Amino acid sequence: MAQRKNSPTIHDIAKALDVTPSTVSRALNNHPRISQTTKEAVWRMASTLNYQHNHLAAALRRGRSSLLGVMVPTINRSFFSSVVRGIEEVANEAGYAVMVCQSHEMQEQEAANVQVLLRTQVDGIIVSVGKGTSDFSHFQQIIDRNTPLVLFDRVPESLPASAVVIDDYRGAYQATRHLIEQGCRRVIHLAGPAHLNIYRDRQRGFEDAHRLHGLPLETSQILPGSLQQDAGHDSITALLEAGEPFDGIFSASDYAAVGAMQALKARGIAIPEAVAIAGFSNEPFTSMIEPGLTTVEQHSRQMGQTTARIFLEQFDHQGDPYVPRRTVLTPELIVRGSSLRQNPR
């Protein structure tokens, strides 16, 4: 068996260029005292020899890695990809590279990702918690290591960490109030897992809109679920088959709202005339379907930019007393055809 060739080192580059290893090291780290000519020569030789810079070792020497870890439940949702874009815009400008990993809504994967990010010596971690997570001890490990932690959107309130959220209560209240003002008198709420702050707040907004408008509210009007498209379809199909009356739907997710629309259309039920619908998140598809889906804009890119700025502030003040803070962004109701009735009752 052929013996594996050792990877080139800075000593190999130094020998090839007849300079000292310390000069090579400084050039690779863009040291200001090394001339541009020498830097370019080192970089060319490093490329020729296929030298791989040991970023982690350099990070340990400098005491910082210029890496920012970001963990989201899934990257293929517009909301999370937009948040990551906002994070990258601010972090990249500050000289940070962003490492993104997914929890796939699973606590075990989330905990494993935390260990990977900590081993990589990231300077900070930004997280939105997965739906399947109920034990938050792996996040406490981040705090115990004095690594800056900033949470966004789905936030465990028991953790002493800064957080950036939308006013979910207000967004849900506005959406439900709008349905009531359009004439709805029995609105169904497609709710999310109650252990996550955002879904608790959205349910509270739904409930208070009924109470403040003097409408009765029964527990049977609140349908918890995964908020996936098929869950919304199945929940509304079950209501229709049971003969349960309703004339409005407020979903804590645009995906479940679309599933509900499909269930209604399959039975020939007119939207919004018979049932008016509103969702939450303003996913891109909400303006493309027919009728367009009324929804709540979460300002995801702004949320990402804000979380990154808070991380930078926290990292710059490491060693000083730091009081976590909660930043609440204002939602916006986007009204489209799924809820607009020509002659509201």
Secondary structure, DSSP 8 states (H G I E B T S, - for coil): ---------HHHHHHHHTS-HHHHHHHHTT-TTS-HHHHHHHHHHHHHTT----HHHHHHHHT---EEEEEES-TTSHHHHHHHHHHHHHHHHTT-EEEEEE-TT-HHHHHHHHHHHHHTT-SEEEE---TT----HHHHHHHHTT--EEEESS--TTS-SEEEEE-HHHHHHHHHHHHHHTT-SSEEEEE--TTSHHHHHHHHHHHHHHHHTT----GGGEEE----HHHHHHHHHHHHHHT---SEEEESSHHHHHHHHHHHHHTT--TTTT-EEE-SB--GGGGTSSS--BEEE--HHHHHHHHHHHHHHHHHTTTS-----EEEE--EEE--TTT--SS--
